[in-house]
């Protein structure tokens, strides 16, 4: 398969994933779940407890991609998959940030701000390329682990 055919296939896949994400967001809003609204603490804590393992898994997949050197033939696929994972993490971290705002001031302001910064940087990384991508991604992954540890501590802390 030629490189241009691969790029067209990736563009189609990215379009389909984006359309699916929009469909899911609309379905959530129609069902009355709008993360931009203030939510009750038990619901937010339940959400965070449920999403934390998924976030950790996505970060682990990205970290594994940095450790295993891709074959030249799969480098394009790996780069595309990394960007899709970063886009998914950015979307999820956006919701995490919004829901943490519902818990504020019960949770530290630094944790809320870290979630916001990680979300914004994931969006930037998802569209970046170049020789500095791997070191910047590594630093982002380290901060993500710190964020997840902070979230886990908040989940076990009594309300």
C-alpha positions as CSV (number, residue, x, y, z in Angstrom):
1,X,0.0,0.0,0.0
2,X,1.4,3.4,-1.0
3,X,2.0,6.1,1.6
4,X,-0.7,8.4,0.0
5,X,-3.2,5.5,0.3
6,X,-2.2,5.0,3.9
7,X,-2.6,8.7,4.6
8,X,-6.1,8.7,3.0
9,X,-7.0,5.6,5.1
10,X,-5.8,7.4,8.3
11,X,-7.7,10.5,7.4
12,X,-10.9,8.5,6.9
13,X,-10.3,6.6,10.2
14,X,-9.7,9.9,12.1
15,X,-12.9,11.3,10.6
16,X,-14.9,8.3,11.6
17,X,-13.5,8.4,15.1
18,X,-14.3,12.1,15.4
19,X,-17.9,11.6,14.2
20,X,-18.3,8.8,16.7
21,X,-17.1,11.0,19.5
22,X,-19.5,13.8,18.5
23,X,-22.3,11.2,18.4
24,X,-21.4,10.0,21.9
25,X,-21.2,13.5,23.3
26,X,-24.7,14.4,21.8
27,X,-26.1,11.1,23.3
28,X,-24.7,12.0,26.7
29,X,-26.2,15.5,26.6
30,X,-29.6,14.1,25.5
31,X,-29.5,11.7,28.4
32,X,-29.0,14.6,30.7
33,X,-25.3,14.2,31.4
34,X,-23.6,17.5,30.7
35,X,-20.1,17.6,32.3
36,X,-20.1,21.4,32.1
37,X,-22.7,21.6,34.8
38,X,-22.0,21.4,38.5
39,X,-22.4,17.8,39.6
40,X,-22.9,16.2,43.0
41,X,-19.7,15.0,44.7
42,X,-20.7,11.3,44.8
43,X,-21.4,11.2,41.1
44,X,-18.1,13.0,40.3
45,X,-16.1,10.6,42.6
46,X,-17.8,7.6,40.9
47,X,-17.0,8.9,37.5
48,X,-13.3,9.6,38.5
49,X,-13.0,6.2,40.0
50,X,-14.3,4.6,36.8
51,X,-12.3,6.6,34.3
52,X,-8.9,6.5,36.2
53,X,-8.0,2.9,35.1
54,X,-8.8,3.8,31.5
55,X,-6.6,6.9,31.6
56,X,-3.8,4.9,33.2
57,X,-4.1,2.3,30.4
58,X,-4.0,4.9,27.7
59,X,-0.9,6.5,29.2
60,X,0.7,3.0,29.5
61,X,0.1,2.4,25.8
62,X,1.8,5.7,24.9
63,X,4.8,5.0,27.2
64,X,5.2,1.5,25.7
65,X,5.3,3.2,22.2
66,X,8.3,5.2,23.4
67,X,10.1,2.2,24.7
68,X,9.6,-0.1,21.7
69,X,11.4,1.3,18.6
70,X,9.0,1.0,15.7
71,X,10.0,-0.6,12.5
72,X,10.3,1.9,9.6
73,X,7.2,0.3,7.9
74,X,5.0,0.9,11.0
75,X,6.4,4.2,12.1
76,X,3.6,6.1,10.4
77,X,0.9,3.9,11.9
78,X,2.5,4.3,15.4
79,X,2.6,8.1,15.0
80,X,-1.0,8.1,14.0
81,X,-2.1,5.8,16.8
82,X,-0.2,8.0,19.3
83,X,-2.0,11.1,18.1
84,X,-5.4,9.3,18.4
85,X,-4.5,8.3,21.9
86,X,-3.5,11.8,22.8
87,X,-6.8,13.2,21.3
88,X,-8.8,10.7,23.4
89,X,-6.8,11.6,26.5
90,X,-7.4,15.3,25.8
91,X,-11.2,14.7,25.6
92,X,-11.2,12.6,28.8
93,X,-9.0,15.1,30.7
94,X,-11.4,17.9,29.7
95,X,-14.2,16.1,31.4
96,X,-12.0,15.2,34.4
97,X,-11.2,18.9,34.7
98,X,-14.8,20.0,34.5
99,X,-15.8,17.4,37.1
100,X,-13.0,18.4,39.4
101,X,-14.4,21.9,39.3
102,X,-17.6,20.5,40.8
103,X,-15.5,19.2,43.7
104,X,-13.6,22.5,44.2
105,X,-12.7,23.6,46.9
106,X,-12.8,20.1,48.4
107,X,-10.0,19.2,46.1
108,X,-6.7,21.1,45.9
109,X,-6.6,23.9,43.3
110,X,-3.3,22.5,42.1
111,X,-4.9,19.2,41.1
112,X,-7.7,21.0,39.2
113,X,-5.1,23.2,37.4
114,X,-2.8,20.2,36.6
115,X,-5.8,18.4,35.0
116,X,-6.4,21.6,32.9
117,X,-2.8,21.9,31.8
118,X,-2.5,18.2,31.0
119,X,-5.6,18.4,28.8
120,X,-4.4,21.5,26.9
121,X,-0.9,19.9,26.4
122,X,-2.4,16.7,25.2
123,X,-4.3,18.6,22.5
124,X,-1.1,20.3,21.4
125,X,0.9,17.1,21.4
126,X,-1.8,15.4,19.3
127,X,-1.0,17.7,16.4
128,X,2.7,18.0,16.8
129,X,5.5,16.3,15.1
130,X,9.3,16.6,15.0
131,X,12.4,15.5,16.7
132,X,11.3,16.8,20.1
133,X,8.0,14.9,20.2
134,X,9.4,12.0,22.2
135,X,11.0,14.0,25.1
136,X,8.0,16.3,25.4
137,X,5.7,13.3,25.4
138,X,7.8,11.6,28.1
139,X,7.5,14.7,30.3
140,X,3.8,14.9,29.7
141,X,3.4,11.2,30.6
142,X,5.3,11.8,33.9
143,X,3.0,14.6,34.8
144,X,0.0,12.5,33.9
145,X,1.1,9.8,36.3
146,X,1.4,12.6,39.0
147,X,-2.2,13.7,38.1
148,X,-3.5,10.2,38.4
149,X,-1.8,9.7,41.8
150,X,-3.4,12.9,43.0
151,X,-6.8,11.8,41.7
152,X,-6.4,8.4,43.4
153,X,-5.6,10.1,46.7
154,X,-8.7,12.3,46.5
155,X,-10.9,9.3,45.8
156,X,-9.8,7.6,49.1
157,X,-9.8,10.8,51.1
158,X,-13.0,11.1,53.2
159,X,-15.4,13.7,52.0
